[in-house]
Amino acid sequence: MTVTLRKWKRSDVDALAKIANNKNIADSLRDLFPFPYKKKDAKTWIENVKKDEPQANFCIEADGLVAGSIGFVLKEDVYRKNAEVGYFIGEEFWGRGIATEAIRQIMEHIQNNFDVVRIYAEVFEHNIASMKALEKNGFHLEGIRKKAVIKNGVIMDDYVWVKLLK
């Protein structure tokens, strides 16, 4: 399977809305990610990230199909040597190593283009597959923030995974 990270295109709206409108995905993401996820949400997202400078959000394509999204946020002030990575994969694409490969590619992009020494991801306690994908990319579990997240009225732990670059 060929996994590619590329810029989002206006023509991706329907495919993004289709894969993102999934409660199983929304349950593992921050509340800023809407559910239900509608076509207007996909259109707004794509229009917003097309303006990113530098580009920080990418479409994950698997064998030519929109399979998910991955991006990063460069932190500021005393955290300016940090980047936080986040991603999701459409449920129909789960279990194929797509997240693992997308994380590898975004890590390479960050290392080659930005002056950061630490990349991290925060993962809700139930998202074991995401933790495994990070671990396969050399991340280590830095800590578990007990009862740090509330999602759908449930308080849960937040796992912080880190990869140090230098």
Residue, then its C-alpha position, 0 to 999 in steps of 0.5 A: m500500500t502506498v501512503t502519501l501526505r499531500k496538500w488538501k484540495r477542494s475536491d477532497v471535501d466529499a471524501l473527507a466528510k465521508i470518512a470523518n463523519n464517524k463517532n469512533i473517530a470523534d471519540s478519540l479526538r478533541d471536541l474541536f473536531p465536530f460530530p456529526y462531521k458534515k460536508k460544510d465542516a470538511k469545506t471549512w477545514i480544507e479552506n482554512v488549512k490551505k491558508d497555513e503558512p508554513q503548511a502544517n496539515f496534510c491529507i493522508e492518501a492510501d493508494g490514491l484514496v483519502a484515508g485520513s488527516i495528519g498535522f502538527v502545531l509548532k509551540e510558542d514561547v518557552y515551548r518553541k522547540n516543541a511540535e505536537v502532532g495529531y492525526f486520524i485515519g478513516e475507520e475503513f482504513w484501520g489496521r493497515g499500517i497507514a497511521t504508522e507510515a503517515i507519522r513516519q512521514i510527518m516526522e521526517h517533514i518536521q525534522n527536515n524543515f523546522d528547528v524542534v527538538r521534541i515532538y509529542a502526541e496526546v492520546f486518550e487512554h482507550n486508543i491503543a492502536s494510536m499508541k502502537a503507531l507512535e511506538k513503532n515510530g520511536f516515541h516513548l510514553e513520557g507520562i500518563r496525565k490521570k483524569a486529564v480529559i473529559k470526552n462525552g461526559v467521561i473523565m479519562d487519562d491522557y497518554v503523552w508520547v514523545k520523541l526527542l530529536k536531538 
